[in-house]
Amino acid sequence: MRYVASAFARCVKADVLPSAASMRYPVPMTVNDDRANRFFETFAAKNATGDMDGLLRLFASTVMIAGPNGTTALPSNAMAGAIRSRKQRFDALGLPSATVAQCNATALSDRYTLARAEWRFDLSRLHSESVTLSSTYVLEHSDDGTRIIFYLNEHDIMAVLRERGIVTE
């Protein structure tokens, strides 16, 4: 580690590191990306109304899914099954659909956006307080629309519900 730090320091001193101006893409910056905000509002609305086909169109044909239990690439047919199963399970538990509490987006390029969405679950009917959980996404923007190509589910929602005594299984 000491070698890496000293090598980096020598590069900085010799001014051999690329400047932001010389990079092909601008340095990513957090912005209020209207595309990302509109995308997640649409996502939440389709989920709330049970428009599973519309919801599935918001995902790429293959999506990289990462979470507390590992990482996998899911083709759209497997994603369709997972989304329908989750919706049915939430409906059976009486859980309301989540709403977007906040969305922060970082433009990686004109085509890709890194977005972190905070989803609020109003559990007042089942529990005394709401739960807000974060997820991170990479969105791809094209002429065909915006789609999720990477989804990092930072929390196991079922584990959170078990901790609160809402789910006992």
N, C-alpha and C positions, 0 to 999 in steps of 0.2 A: 504494500500500500504506500509505503514511504517513497518507493521508486516512482510510482504513478504520479503522486503529488509533486515530486520534484521535476519530473518530466513535463508535467502540465505547466508548472511555474516557469520552466525554461522556454516553453512555447509562447507563453504570455509575454515574457520579457523580450523575446526575439520578434514579437509581433508576427507570428506565423499562423495564428489561428484565423479562420475566415471571419470577416466582419458580417454583420447582419445584411449589409447592402450587397455583399457578394453572393449571398445564398440564393438559390433558385426560387424559394418561396419566402415570403416575409416571415419574421419571427412570429409564432402563434401568439395571439392575444385574446384575452377574455372580452367578449362583446355581448351586447344584447342582440343576439341574432334572431331577427324576426322569423326567419325560416324555421329555426329550431323551436321557438315558442309556439308558432302556429302548428308545427308538426305534432308536438306533444299535446296541445289542446285537441287536435283532431284525434289523436291516439286515445286520449281519455274519453272523448265523446263516443267514439266507436265502441270502446270497451263498455261504457255505461249503458249504451242502448243494445248491447248484445250483437252488434254487427261484426260477427267473427270473420266473414269473408273480407269486409272492408279493413278490418284490423290486420289480417294476414297480408294484405297488399302493401302494408307499411313495412314489411320485412323483405329483405333480399331473398333470392331463391335458396341461398345457403347462408346461415347466420352463425357466427362464432358466439357461443354462449359460455360465459365464465361465471363462477360463483363459489360459494363456500364449499361446495362438494366437488369442484374440479372444473374442467373445461372440455367442451365438445363442439363440433361443427354439426349443426342440424339442418338437413334439407327441409324445404318448405312443407312437405307432407308430414314429417315428424313434428315440425313446429306447429302445424295446424292441430294435430292431436294434443300436443302439450297445452296449447292455448285453450282449446275447448274443454279439456279435462280440468284445467285450473279454474276456468269460469264456472263450470258445473259444481266444482267443489266449493268455491266461494259462495255461490248461490245457495247451495245446500246448507251452509253454515250461517246464512243470513248476513254475509258480509257485504257492505255497500262497495261500489266501485271506488277506486282511488281517484283523487283529483290532483292536479299538478299544483304543488305548493310553491315551487320555485324551479327555474331552469337557468343554468349558466352554460354558456356555449363558448367554445374556443374554435375559431376558424383555423383549420390546419392548411387549407388551400381553398380554391374556389369550389372544389368538388367535395371536400370532406370537412365535417365539423365534429369536434369532440364535445359532447354534451353531458352534463350531469343534471339529472332531474330528481327533485324531491317529491315523492308521492305521499299524499296524506290520506290515511284511511280513517274515516270517522266511525269510531267504534262505540259511540255514546249509547247505542241500543244494547250493546253486548258488554261494554266495559266503560269505565268512567272517563276515559280520555281517548283522544285520537292518537294515532301512531304515524310518524313520518319516517319513511325509509328512502334512502338514496340509491339510485342506479346510474351507471355510466354507460354511455352509448357512443358509437361512432356512426354518424349518419352520412350517407352518400347522396349527393344532390345530382340529378341528371334531368334531361328533358322529359323523362317519364315520371318525375316526381322525386320525393325524398324517401329513402328507405333505411332501415336499420341494418347495418352489416356486422356490427359487434355490440353485444349486450353484456355488461358486467352487473350481475345481480349481487349487490353487496351484502344482502341480508337474506337469510332463509325465512320467508314470511311465515311459514308454518311453525318454525321454532319460536318466532316472536309471539305468535298466537298461543302456542303451548305455554310459554313463560307467563302469559297473562291469564291463563286458565280458560281461554276461549275454546281451545281444541284440547281434547284429553287423550287422543290416540298417539 
